[in-house]
Amino acid sequence: MSENLDFYKWFETIAQKLGDREISFRKIFKYLDSLPAPIIIVETGCLRAKDNFLDGQSTLLFDKYTLSRGEKSKVYTVDIDPKSTKVCKEVTSSNVEITTEDSVRYLNNLSNIFLKNKTKVSMFYLDSFDIDWRYPYPSAAHHLKELTSVTRLLHTDTLVVVDDSPATGNLAQTENETNSTWKVLALPSPPPTIGGKGFLVHEYASHVKAKLIFSHYQSAWKDFNKV
Ligand SMILES: C[S@@+](CC[C@H](N)C(=O)[O-])C[C@H]1O[C@@H](n2cnc3c(N)ncnc32)[C@H](O)[C@@H]1O
């Protein structure tokens, strides 16, 4: 418990640097606090530049958090670029297992191992394959493939978070153009939905009636499987 308080003390020193991700990282850690130890986090796309909080520094945050949740809590991360995994190794503790490989292949193998040794994953954090905001399909498809490769590991309380997934919708400028505000268009224009890296994960989530837990710059779901 006191180590958990130490984590939050440290978190407050960097929280503002997280910008638009601050609110959702707070929600992620609050959610993980509600789960029993060991906390197992599996991440795709690792920290690739020291102190670059514009990317999120997710692996560092998860490293510090799992260290605060006891011995058996651990982070697994994968990145296809050896330059990224080299930097990540320099910045994180030995509590983070870092692999250089394509994430979909890695997750498929990891699923087999975790099923065999009954490792329960608390959270998947999907943040590989950089997004082209004008053409998000390749990135969104890659993240859907990642979800597909871990579907056997998803329990009702497993949190799935996709970075770079803000809501997207059809907007129109309001009458008062001096303060350039925008309004979300009403029907028959479709309502806002999740965009970016997570837009196909969200479509799948809607089909299987998974629950959207939050939608900020990052989006999160649970209940993909009902057991
Ligand atoms: C946005 S960065 C990750 C940032 C990190 N999560 C953070 O918060 O600092 C995306 C990373 O995904 C990696 N990547 C791209 N395609 C990949 C793939 N097919 N498999 C695994 N990693 C991939 C890139 O090499 C890059 O390091």
The ligand as an SDF file (V2000), in Angstrom:
LIG
                    3D

 27 29  0  0  0  0  0  0  0  0999 V2000
    3.7460    5.7320  -30.6650 C   0  0  0  0  0  0  0  0  0  0  0  0
    5.1880    4.7540  -30.4300 S   0  0  0  0  0  0  0  0  0  0  0  0
    4.9670    4.0360  -28.8460 C   0  0  0  0  0  0  0  0  0  0  0  0
    5.0290    5.0660  -27.7610 C   0  0  0  0  0  0  0  0  0  0  0  0
    4.9830    4.5150  -26.3480 C   0  0  0  0  0  0  0  0  0  0  0  0
    3.8240    3.6680  -26.1000 N   0  0  0  0  0  0  0  0  0  0  0  0
    5.0050    5.6530  -25.3570 C   0  0  0  0  0  0  0  0  0  0  0  0
    3.9760    5.9310  -24.7010 O   0  0  0  0  0  0  0  0  0  0  0  0
    6.0530    6.2910  -25.2010 O   0  0  0  0  0  0  0  0  0  0  0  0
    4.8590    3.4730  -31.5560 C   0  0  0  0  0  0  0  0  0  0  0  0
    5.9040    2.3570  -31.5930 C   0  0  0  0  0  0  0  0  0  0  0  0
    5.3180    1.2430  -32.2920 O   0  0  0  0  0  0  0  0  0  0  0  0
    6.3360    0.5640  -32.9740 C   0  0  0  0  0  0  0  0  0  0  0  0
    5.7340   -0.2830  -34.0260 N   0  0  0  0  0  0  0  0  0  0  0  0
    5.3160    0.0610  -35.2660 C   0  0  0  0  0  0  0  0  0  0  0  0
    4.8460   -1.0100  -35.9370 N   0  0  0  0  0  0  0  0  0  0  0  0
    4.9580   -2.0820  -35.0940 C   0  0  0  0  0  0  0  0  0  0  0  0
    4.6610   -3.4680  -35.1910 C   0  0  0  0  0  0  0  0  0  0  0  0
    4.1300   -3.9970  -36.3030 N   0  0  0  0  0  0  0  0  0  0  0  0
    4.9220   -4.2520  -34.1270 N   0  0  0  0  0  0  0  0  0  0  0  0
    5.4630   -3.7470  -32.9830 C   0  0  0  0  0  0  0  0  0  0  0  0
    5.7780   -2.4350  -32.8380 N   0  0  0  0  0  0  0  0  0  0  0  0
    5.5320   -1.6050  -33.8750 C   0  0  0  0  0  0  0  0  0  0  0  0
    7.2650    1.6570  -33.4850 C   0  0  0  0  0  0  0  0  0  0  0  0
    8.5600    1.1400  -33.7110 O   0  0  0  0  0  0  0  0  0  0  0  0
    7.2070    2.6860  -32.3380 C   0  0  0  0  0  0  0  0  0  0  0  0
    8.3160    2.5520  -31.4640 O   0  0  0  0  0  0  0  0  0  0  0  0
  1  2  1  0
  2  3  1  0
  2 10  1  0
  3  4  1  0
  4  5  1  0
  5  6  1  0
  5  7  1  0
  7  8  2  0
  7  9  1  0
 10 11  1  0
 11 12  1  0
 11 26  1  0
 12 13  1  0
 13 14  1  0
 13 24  1  0
 14 15  1  0
 14 23  1  0
 15 16  2  0
 16 17  1  0
 17 18  1  0
 17 23  2  0
 18 19  1  0
 18 20  2  0
 20 21  1  0
 21 22  2  0
 22 23  1  0
 24 25  1  0
 24 26  1  0
 26 27  1  0
M  CHG  2   2   1   9  -1
M  END
$$$$
